[in-house]
C-alpha cells in the first residue's frame, strides 16, 4: 500500500518543497513523448506548476492558457483535432521555464483494464512467434501502468511510465486482447493511430477499480473514512476495522477469543518458515485452504521497550491480522506484500512480549511467503531482533475467508483505481475495454458494480468514452444437464449492465475459452471482436422471449446474415425453465433469421429461457460473421 503513515509527514513536507521549487510546468505522469492524443475531443492536459503560475501551452501552432491552482495543479485544454500520424509537439511554459513533449500523434486512445485475462500478454496468446515478427507498427503506441495500490487517489504512478511504439520487444508483455484489438483497428483504419493503456491486475475484484465517488455510493462514507485513515495511520485504521473481524470470529468459533487468551487453542511447533503446504503431516500439506494462528514470544529490555518499534513478519499468503501483546497492529491482504507494522511503546513491556497472527489462505499456497530472515523486530534505537525461529501454530476448524478491510490489495475498495487509474488524469479516451469478473463470480450485484465503473470512467475520461465488456469465457466442468452456474449468472449481469448503459457493447468470449485453463490463449480472435465493438458494429444480443401457444420465440438484435448452427442440425445450449432450477430442461431450437423458436408443449412450466447457462458451455450458434450469441437468461412474456 502506498504512502504509509510513517512517511506521511515527510511526503507532505517534500510535496510542499517540490511545489515551491518547481522550475517549470510539468505535464501529468501519463503524458509523455510518443503518446497518442484522442481525436475529435478537446485535448486536455493536466499537470503541476508553481502555485498561481500562468501557463502557456503550444500544441503545434495552437495556443492555450491556464493558471495553476493553490496546490500547483492545472488543466489546459486545446481544441479538438482530427486523426493524424504527422508528429506534433506540445510545450508548456511559464515565467520560470518550459517543458516539451515530442512525437505526439492524434488518433483513438483506449484503456484496457481488468484482471488476469486482460493482463495476459502477447507471449501467452496464439501464434506468438508469428505475431511478434509482425509487431512493427509505429502507429500503435503503448503505455503500461505499474501495479500498485493506494487507499486514496494518487497524482503519480508507483514508477515513471513511458509511451512506446509497437515492436516485438514492447508488445511481448503487453495485454494480448488489447493489442490484437488495436492491430485489427489499424488494418481497418490505417490512417488512424491507436494509443493503448494497459492497467490490469490478475485476481483483482471489480470493487478495487471503483473511483471514490462510487466507493462511497456502494459502501458508505465510513468506508471512505477508513481508507483515508489508513493513508494517514495504518495502525489506527487496523484498530478501527478489527471490531467487525472480532464479531465474525466469535460467531465462527463458538465465542472464543484467541487474541485475548491464546491458550484456548492447541499449539504445535512450526516445522519451518515456509509455505505451510510444505509442513508434512500437519494436514496443511494436503489442504492449504485454512485459517491458521501463528504465535511467537520475544524478549525486550526496559530500554528497548521504552520506545516505538517496528514488527516485520515477511509476506503472509494471503491475509493476516496481527497483534502484539493483545493489541492489533496491522491487517494486510496480499501474498507478495511484506508486512511492516508500527508498534507503539505503550504496547510493549520489559521481558517477554508476544506476537499473534491470524493468517488465512483461500487459494493455492499459504503461510510464510518470504524466508526466516524477513521476520524481525526493530527497536526504536535501531536494534534488530531476529524472529525467524520458535513459532507455533494452531489450525482453526473452519476455512472461510474473514472480513476484508477496505484497503486490502486485490479486493480493496478503489485501491487500484487510486494508484493505477486516477494518475491518468482527465485525458480524453475513445473507450474502455473491461475484462474482469472471474474474481466476482458467486457474489451479488455485479451489474451494479459495472454501472458504477462505467460512471467513474466517464467522469474521468469523458462521456464519449465507449465501454466494451468481455463476457467471461467458458471455463470449468462441462455438464450434461441444466445446472446452476455462478459464472453464467455473472455473464447475465455483464449483459444486463451493458444493455442498461449508453454507448456500451458486450463482446462474448463464451466459445473461445478452455474448460481446463482459466487463462485461454485465444486472445487473437477476442481482439478482432473487440475491434468490431470499438467501431460501433452491432454485437448479437438477446432482446425478448415471448410465448404463443406451445411456441416460445426468442428475438435477437445485432445479428447479421441470420443465425446458423455449426456442426449439426441444431443449436446447443437452450433451456426452458419454470421458477426453480429443477424445472430447467434442454430444448431444441428452430432457427429463422434473427429469431429462435422453442417447443414449449411438454406440459411443464415455462417462465424463462436460458442459453449457454453453464460455467463451460458447449456452443455452436453464430451469425454470418461467426460472432457467437452471448450466454443469457430472458423472462418469457
MIVOZA-649199 format. One record per residue (C-alpha): x, y, z. Coordinates in Angstrom, 2 decimals. Example, Ala and Ser with C-alpha at 12.3 -4.5 7.8 and 13.67 -1.06 7.14 Angstrom:
// MIVOZA-649199
X Y Z
12.30 -4.50 7.80
13.67 -1.06 7.14
// end
This chain:
// MIVOZA-649199
X Y Z
0.00 0.00 0.00
1.45 3.35 -0.99
2.14 6.26 1.32
2.29 4.51 4.73
1.63 6.70 7.75
5.19 6.93 8.96
6.11 8.60 5.64
3.13 10.96 5.67
4.80 13.96 7.27
7.91 13.56 5.13
5.84 13.27 1.95
3.78 16.34 2.84
6.89 18.38 3.52
8.56 17.11 0.36
5.49 17.93 -1.75
5.40 21.48 -0.38
9.08 21.97 -1.04
8.84 20.49 -4.51
5.94 22.75 -5.48
7.80 25.80 -4.28
10.96 24.83 -6.17
9.23 23.74 -9.38
11.22 25.25 -12.21
8.68 24.80 -14.99
5.23 23.37 -15.65
5.32 19.57 -15.72
2.65 17.51 -17.50
0.93 14.72 -15.58
2.64 11.33 -15.29
0.71 9.69 -18.15
1.60 12.40 -20.69
4.87 11.83 -22.49
6.85 11.70 -25.70
5.28 9.45 -28.29
1.78 9.42 -26.83
-1.49 9.44 -28.78
-3.99 12.24 -28.23
-7.69 11.50 -28.66
-9.17 12.74 -31.93
-12.47 14.60 -32.05
-12.31 15.72 -28.40
-10.75 18.71 -26.65
-7.11 17.85 -25.93
-6.99 18.01 -22.14
-3.59 18.14 -20.44
-3.17 18.17 -16.67
0.00 18.81 -14.71
1.81 20.62 -11.93
3.46 24.02 -11.70
4.21 26.61 -9.06
1.03 27.73 -7.27
-0.61 30.54 -9.21
1.69 30.17 -12.22
0.32 31.44 -15.53
0.91 28.70 -18.06
1.01 28.96 -21.83
0.62 25.83 -23.91
1.52 25.36 -27.55
0.22 22.26 -29.33
1.77 22.58 -32.75
0.76 26.12 -33.65
-2.32 26.22 -31.39
-2.04 28.28 -28.20
-3.94 27.85 -24.90
-3.57 29.28 -21.41
-4.23 28.16 -17.83
-3.48 29.23 -14.26
-2.19 26.81 -11.65
-4.31 26.36 -8.52
-3.06 26.89 -4.97
-1.71 23.32 -4.88
0.07 23.80 -8.21
-2.30 21.64 -10.25
-3.52 22.86 -13.62
-5.53 21.65 -16.61
-5.05 23.18 -20.02
-7.35 22.44 -22.94
-6.84 22.74 -26.70
-9.48 22.48 -29.43
-10.20 19.03 -30.84
-8.05 17.72 -33.68
-8.58 15.22 -36.47
-6.64 11.97 -36.66
-3.10 12.40 -37.90
0.09 10.35 -37.99
2.13 13.52 -38.51
4.04 14.10 -35.24
3.25 17.26 -33.29
4.93 18.79 -30.22
3.43 20.16 -27.02
5.19 22.85 -25.00
4.09 24.11 -21.58
5.79 27.22 -20.26
5.59 29.92 -17.61
7.94 32.62 -16.34
10.32 30.03 -14.87
10.84 27.73 -17.86
9.23 25.21 -20.16
8.69 21.51 -20.80
8.18 19.93 -24.22
6.68 16.63 -25.34
7.58 15.43 -28.83
6.32 12.94 -31.41
2.65 13.16 -30.41
0.10 11.54 -32.73
-3.66 12.08 -32.89
-5.99 9.08 -33.10
-8.03 6.85 -30.81
-6.94 6.02 -27.25
-8.23 3.03 -25.28
-7.84 1.99 -21.67
-7.67 -1.81 -21.30
-8.33 -2.86 -17.72
-9.39 -5.81 -15.58
-7.81 -8.93 -14.16
-5.55 -11.67 -15.50
-7.31 -12.38 -18.79
-6.86 -8.77 -19.82
-3.37 -8.79 -18.35
-2.40 -11.96 -20.27
0.46 -10.91 -22.58
1.07 -11.48 -26.26
3.72 -14.08 -25.37
0.95 -16.31 -23.99
-1.51 -15.87 -26.87
-1.76 -17.97 -30.01
0.85 -17.78 -32.79
3.24 -15.86 -30.55
6.31 -16.11 -32.79
4.41 -15.02 -35.87
2.68 -12.17 -34.07
5.93 -10.84 -32.62
7.62 -10.94 -36.04
4.83 -8.76 -37.40
4.79 -6.32 -34.47
6.36 -3.33 -36.20
3.56 -0.74 -36.33
4.73 2.67 -35.12
1.14 3.87 -35.40
0.23 1.90 -32.26
1.65 3.40 -29.07
1.67 1.51 -25.76
1.56 2.70 -22.14
1.88 0.08 -19.40
0.90 1.11 -15.86
2.84 -0.43 -12.94
0.84 -2.45 -10.43
0.31 -0.65 -7.13
-2.49 0.05 -4.70
-3.33 3.13 -2.65
-6.06 3.96 -0.19
-6.57 7.47 -1.60
-6.23 8.87 -5.11
-2.64 9.49 -6.23
-1.25 12.04 -8.68
1.68 9.84 -9.74
2.29 6.19 -10.56
4.45 3.84 -8.50
7.23 4.46 -11.00
7.65 6.59 -14.16
5.89 5.35 -17.29
6.73 5.87 -20.96
4.84 5.55 -24.22
6.42 3.10 -26.66
5.70 2.32 -30.32
4.79 -1.29 -31.03
7.75 -3.59 -31.53
8.41 -7.23 -30.74
10.05 -6.12 -27.51
7.47 -3.56 -26.36
4.40 -5.67 -27.09
5.67 -9.02 -25.77
4.45 -8.39 -22.20
1.54 -6.15 -23.17
-2.14 -7.14 -22.98
-2.81 -9.52 -25.86
-6.54 -8.77 -26.10
-5.79 -5.06 -26.16
-3.03 -5.32 -28.76
-4.97 -7.59 -31.13
-7.88 -5.16 -30.99
-5.56 -2.32 -32.00
-3.96 -4.41 -34.74
-7.38 -5.00 -36.30
-8.36 -1.35 -35.92
-5.19 -0.32 -37.74
-5.94 -2.80 -40.53
-9.42 -1.31 -40.89
-8.33 2.34 -40.48
-4.63 2.65 -41.39
-4.68 6.45 -41.20
-5.80 6.50 -37.54
-3.09 5.98 -34.89
-4.10 3.99 -31.80
-2.96 4.53 -28.22
-3.33 1.70 -25.71
-3.14 1.94 -21.91
-2.60 -1.37 -20.09
-3.76 -1.12 -16.44
-4.53 -4.59 -15.08
-4.05 -6.81 -12.05
-4.57 -10.58 -12.02
-7.04 -11.77 -9.41
-8.41 -8.29 -8.73
-12.03 -7.76 -7.73
-14.21 -5.23 -9.51
-14.54 -3.03 -6.44
-10.77 -2.41 -6.43
-11.24 -0.33 -9.60
-14.07 1.92 -8.35
-13.47 5.65 -8.05
-14.01 7.31 -4.63
-17.48 8.60 -5.53
-18.58 5.07 -6.40
-16.95 3.63 -3.27
-18.99 6.00 -1.13
-22.17 5.19 -3.07
-21.65 1.44 -2.73
-20.08 1.11 0.72
-20.82 4.33 2.55
-18.93 7.26 3.98
-17.48 5.08 6.77
-15.53 3.01 4.24
-14.13 6.15 2.62
-13.19 7.46 6.05
-11.36 4.21 6.88
-9.44 4.42 3.61
-8.43 7.98 4.39
-7.44 6.97 7.92
-5.29 4.15 6.54
-3.48 6.65 4.34
-2.64 8.74 7.42
-2.17 6.00 10.01
-2.36 2.27 9.17
-2.26 1.34 12.88
-5.30 3.44 13.69
-7.11 2.08 10.64
-6.48 -1.51 11.72
-7.87 -0.74 15.16
-10.91 0.88 13.56
-11.52 -2.21 11.40
-10.95 -5.08 13.86
-14.29 -4.92 15.74
-16.09 -6.41 12.73
-13.34 -9.05 12.43
-13.80 -9.90 16.13
-17.56 -10.28 15.67
-17.02 -12.58 12.69
-14.51 -14.77 14.53
-16.65 -15.14 17.67
-19.58 -16.27 15.53
-17.45 -18.84 13.70
-15.54 -20.14 16.76
-18.30 -20.51 19.36
-17.47 -17.25 21.09
-13.76 -17.94 21.66
-11.32 -15.01 21.58
-7.77 -16.28 20.97
-6.45 -12.71 20.74
-7.44 -12.30 24.39
-6.36 -15.76 25.59
-4.20 -17.67 23.06
-4.10 -20.68 25.40
-7.68 -21.58 24.44
-6.07 -23.10 21.33
-3.86 -26.16 20.97
-0.38 -25.24 19.76
2.30 -27.16 17.82
5.80 -26.13 16.68
6.02 -24.59 13.21
8.15 -27.06 11.19
9.86 -24.30 9.18
9.34 -20.76 7.96
7.85 -21.60 4.58
4.54 -22.10 2.87
2.53 -24.33 5.16
1.91 -26.60 2.16
5.42 -27.89 2.97
4.61 -28.77 6.59
4.48 -32.53 6.10
2.00 -34.39 8.27
0.22 -31.28 9.58
-2.82 -31.56 7.32
-1.93 -28.24 5.74
0.32 -30.09 3.30
-2.76 -31.77 1.80
-5.28 -28.94 2.28
-3.76 -25.47 2.44
-7.09 -23.62 2.41
-7.26 -22.69 6.08
-7.27 -20.18 8.90
-4.09 -20.70 10.91
-2.97 -18.99 14.10
0.76 -18.28 14.48
2.39 -17.43 17.81
5.85 -16.28 18.89
7.38 -14.69 22.01
10.36 -12.33 22.10
12.18 -10.55 24.92
12.85 -6.83 25.32
14.95 -4.95 27.82
13.41 -1.98 29.60
15.31 0.34 27.28
14.14 -1.50 24.14
10.53 -1.45 25.30
10.58 2.25 26.12
10.13 3.48 22.55
8.13 2.64 19.45
9.31 -0.29 17.34
8.51 -1.94 14.01
7.41 -5.56 13.62
8.32 -7.23 10.32
6.73 -10.61 9.60
7.67 -11.03 5.96
4.90 -11.89 3.50
1.85 -13.86 4.60
-0.12 -15.67 1.92
-2.89 -14.44 1.67
-4.16 -12.41 4.62
-3.16 -11.59 8.17
-4.39 -9.77 11.25
-1.52 -9.31 13.70
-1.39 -8.47 17.41
1.42 -7.61 19.83
0.56 -8.30 23.45
-3.13 -8.42 22.56
-3.10 -5.11 20.65
-3.94 -5.21 16.91
-1.08 -3.63 14.98
-1.88 -4.41 11.35
-4.09 -6.04 8.74
-2.87 -6.81 5.21
-4.09 -8.81 2.26
-1.54 -9.68 -0.43
0.55 -12.78 -0.95
3.68 -10.92 -2.06
3.37 -7.93 0.26
5.85 -7.68 3.12
4.33 -6.63 6.44
5.98 -3.89 8.50
3.79 -2.85 11.42
4.36 0.08 13.76
4.17 -0.94 17.43
3.71 1.94 19.91
5.81 1.92 23.08
2.63 1.58 25.12
2.06 -1.87 23.60
5.49 -3.13 24.70
6.96 -4.04 28.07
10.17 -5.27 29.59
10.58 -9.04 29.44
8.51 -11.43 27.36
6.29 -9.96 24.61
4.02 -12.00 22.37
3.15 -11.83 18.68
-0.09 -13.41 17.47
-1.06 -13.72 13.80
-4.36 -14.92 12.35
-3.46 -15.95 8.79
-5.87 -17.01 6.08
-5.18 -18.72 2.78
-8.01 -19.03 0.26
-6.19 -20.48 -2.75
-3.08 -22.46 -3.65
-0.10 -21.85 -1.34
-0.49 -20.38 2.14
1.65 -19.22 5.03
5.09 -17.63 5.07
5.91 -16.33 1.58
9.36 -14.95 2.47
12.26 -16.55 4.34
13.05 -16.55 8.06
15.42 -13.59 7.64
12.41 -11.36 6.83
10.94 -11.83 10.32
12.37 -9.44 12.89
11.59 -6.67 15.37
13.37 -3.33 15.06
13.58 -1.26 18.24
13.30 2.48 18.34
17.08 2.74 18.64
17.61 0.68 15.51
18.47 -2.67 17.06
17.21 -5.69 15.09
15.94 -8.73 16.96
15.56 -11.82 14.70
12.20 -13.63 14.86
12.82 -16.46 12.41
12.57 -19.35 14.91
10.37 -20.57 17.75
6.98 -20.12 16.15
3.94 -22.26 16.99
0.75 -22.79 15.02
-2.89 -23.81 15.54
-5.38 -24.67 12.78
-8.94 -23.36 13.06
-11.92 -25.65 12.47
-13.22 -23.50 9.61
-11.59 -22.16 6.44
-13.91 -19.31 5.37
-12.27 -16.02 4.46
-12.50 -13.38 7.23
-13.88 -9.90 6.55
-11.74 -7.90 4.13
-10.66 -4.40 5.08
-11.45 -1.51 2.72
-7.74 -1.07 1.93
-6.73 -4.64 1.16
-4.93 -5.25 -2.11
-6.90 -7.42 -4.53
-10.39 -6.56 -3.27
-9.84 -3.25 -1.52
-12.34 -0.50 -2.23
-10.95 1.58 -5.08
-7.32 0.85 -4.24
-6.34 0.03 -7.83
-8.26 2.95 -9.26
-6.44 5.23 -6.83
-2.95 4.09 -7.87
-3.41 2.91 -11.46
-6.29 4.93 -12.99
-6.51 8.24 -11.11
-2.97 9.36 -12.14
-4.02 9.17 -15.80
-5.79 12.45 -15.18
-8.57 13.89 -17.36
-7.21 12.77 -20.74
-9.95 12.00 -23.26
-10.41 8.40 -24.44
-12.23 6.71 -27.27
-13.18 3.86 -24.97
-12.51 1.48 -22.10
-12.25 -2.29 -22.55
-13.02 -4.28 -19.39
-12.23 -7.97 -18.98
-12.89 -8.98 -15.38
-15.38 -10.98 -13.37
-13.73 -14.28 -12.51
-12.95 -12.95 -9.02
-16.53 -11.73 -8.57
-18.33 -14.91 -9.60
-20.74 -16.02 -6.91
-21.06 -12.53 -5.44
-24.19 -10.42 -5.86
-24.83 -7.25 -7.85
-22.05 -7.37 -10.42
-24.26 -5.34 -12.75
-24.37 -2.55 -10.17
-20.58 -2.62 -9.86
-20.27 -2.28 -13.62
-22.69 0.62 -13.65
-20.53 2.42 -11.09
-17.35 1.59 -13.02
-18.88 3.00 -16.20
-19.78 6.19 -14.35
-16.32 6.59 -12.87
-14.56 6.16 -16.20
-16.81 8.66 -17.91
-16.40 11.21 -15.12
-12.65 11.00 -15.60
-12.23 10.38 -19.34
-15.33 12.00 -20.82
-18.89 10.97 -21.62
-17.79 10.00 -25.14
-15.81 7.01 -23.84
-17.38 3.83 -25.27
-17.40 0.91 -22.83
-16.77 -2.64 -24.03
-17.20 -5.54 -21.60
-15.82 -9.00 -22.32
-18.33 -11.67 -21.29
-16.48 -14.44 -19.45
-15.05 -17.31 -21.46
-16.09 -20.92 -20.93
-14.11 -22.45 -18.05
-14.75 -25.28 -15.62
-16.57 -28.58 -15.61
-18.65 -29.50 -18.63
-22.11 -30.75 -17.74
-24.74 -32.87 -19.46
-27.82 -31.42 -17.81
-29.08 -27.96 -16.79
-27.44 -26.78 -13.59
-26.99 -23.60 -11.58
-23.85 -21.67 -12.52
-22.22 -18.70 -10.81
-20.27 -17.92 -13.98
-23.46 -17.95 -16.06
-25.11 -15.64 -13.53
-22.21 -13.22 -13.75
-22.35 -13.32 -17.55
-26.01 -12.35 -17.30
-25.17 -9.42 -15.03
-22.50 -8.32 -17.50
-25.17 -8.39 -20.20
-27.67 -6.51 -18.03
-25.18 -3.74 -17.26
-24.29 -3.25 -20.90
-27.94 -3.31 -22.01
-28.77 -0.60 -19.47
-25.89 1.69 -20.44
-25.47 4.20 -23.22
-22.77 3.55 -25.82
-21.68 0.18 -24.44
-21.07 -3.22 -26.02
-20.87 -6.80 -24.79
-18.19 -8.88 -26.50
-18.53 -12.51 -25.57
-15.66 -14.97 -25.24
-18.02 -17.82 -24.38
-16.78 -20.03 -27.23
-13.00 -19.37 -27.16
-12.13 -20.43 -23.64
-10.57 -23.65 -22.32
-12.53 -25.71 -19.79
-9.29 -26.65 -18.00
-7.49 -23.29 -18.25
-8.89 -20.13 -16.71
-6.48 -18.17 -18.92
-7.37 -19.17 -22.50
-4.79 -18.26 -25.14
-7.13 -17.26 -27.95
-6.99 -13.52 -27.36
-6.34 -13.17 -31.12
-9.99 -13.74 -32.03
-11.17 -11.81 -28.98
-9.15 -8.80 -30.14
-10.86 -8.86 -33.54
-14.28 -8.94 -31.86
-13.29 -6.03 -29.62
-12.25 -4.05 -32.69
-15.70 -4.60 -34.19
-17.29 -3.33 -30.98
-14.95 -0.31 -30.88
-16.02 0.54 -34.43
-19.65 0.51 -33.32
-20.59 -2.63 -35.21
-23.59 -4.37 -33.62
-22.93 -7.38 -31.41
-25.55 -10.17 -31.10
-27.77 -9.53 -28.07
-30.98 -11.18 -26.81
-33.99 -8.87 -26.92
-37.14 -10.75 -25.89
-38.78 -14.14 -25.35
-42.50 -14.39 -25.97
-44.92 -17.30 -25.83
-47.76 -18.03 -28.21
-49.49 -21.33 -27.60
-46.85 -24.01 -27.35
-44.14 -21.92 -29.02
-41.59 -19.61 -27.37
-39.94 -17.16 -29.76
-36.62 -15.56 -28.81
-35.59 -12.48 -30.76
-32.09 -11.04 -31.09
-30.57 -7.77 -32.21
-27.14 -7.28 -33.77
-27.36 -10.43 -35.88
-26.07 -10.17 -39.45
-26.83 -12.73 -42.14
-29.08 -14.83 -39.94
-28.31 -17.37 -37.24
-26.67 -20.68 -38.08
-25.63 -23.76 -36.12
-22.24 -25.26 -36.83
-21.50 -28.98 -36.58
-25.04 -30.30 -36.72
-28.73 -29.58 -37.43
-29.47 -27.99 -34.03
-28.08 -25.19 -31.91
-26.98 -26.42 -28.48
-27.50 -24.92 -25.06
-31.09 -23.62 -24.98
-33.17 -24.31 -21.86
-36.80 -23.77 -20.90
-37.32 -23.16 -17.19
-40.05 -22.55 -14.67
-39.35 -20.83 -11.37
-37.00 -23.47 -9.98
-33.66 -24.84 -11.09
-35.12 -28.34 -11.15
-37.67 -27.27 -13.77
-35.00 -26.39 -16.35
-34.64 -28.74 -19.31
-32.88 -28.57 -22.67
-34.90 -27.57 -25.72
-34.08 -27.99 -29.43
-34.48 -24.71 -31.33
-35.55 -23.87 -34.84
-33.60 -21.00 -36.42
-35.03 -18.35 -38.71
-33.10 -15.16 -39.42
-32.60 -13.38 -36.11
-35.12 -15.49 -34.16
-35.11 -18.84 -32.40
-38.30 -20.80 -31.70
-38.61 -23.41 -28.97
-41.34 -26.00 -28.46
-42.95 -25.49 -25.04
-45.64 -28.11 -25.45
-44.27 -30.58 -22.92
-46.76 -29.52 -20.25
-44.08 -28.23 -17.91
-43.89 -24.63 -16.62
-42.12 -22.03 -18.74
-41.21 -18.66 -17.26
-37.62 -18.32 -18.51
-35.37 -19.12 -21.45
-31.68 -19.70 -20.81
-28.81 -20.13 -23.25
-25.28 -21.39 -22.57
-26.13 -21.45 -18.86
-23.07 -23.25 -17.51
-19.56 -22.48 -16.36
-18.14 -24.12 -19.50
-20.98 -24.36 -22.01
-20.61 -26.01 -25.40
-21.97 -23.60 -28.03
-22.32 -23.75 -31.81
-24.68 -20.86 -32.66
-23.27 -17.92 -34.67
-24.28 -15.24 -37.12
-22.80 -14.85 -40.61
-19.75 -13.01 -39.20
-19.06 -16.00 -36.93
-19.98 -13.94 -33.89
-21.49 -16.15 -31.17
-24.56 -15.38 -29.13
-23.75 -14.40 -25.54
-24.94 -16.51 -22.63
-28.21 -15.14 -21.26
-31.48 -15.62 -19.41
-34.73 -13.96 -20.51
-38.17 -13.93 -18.89
-40.90 -15.34 -21.10
-43.68 -12.82 -21.64
// end
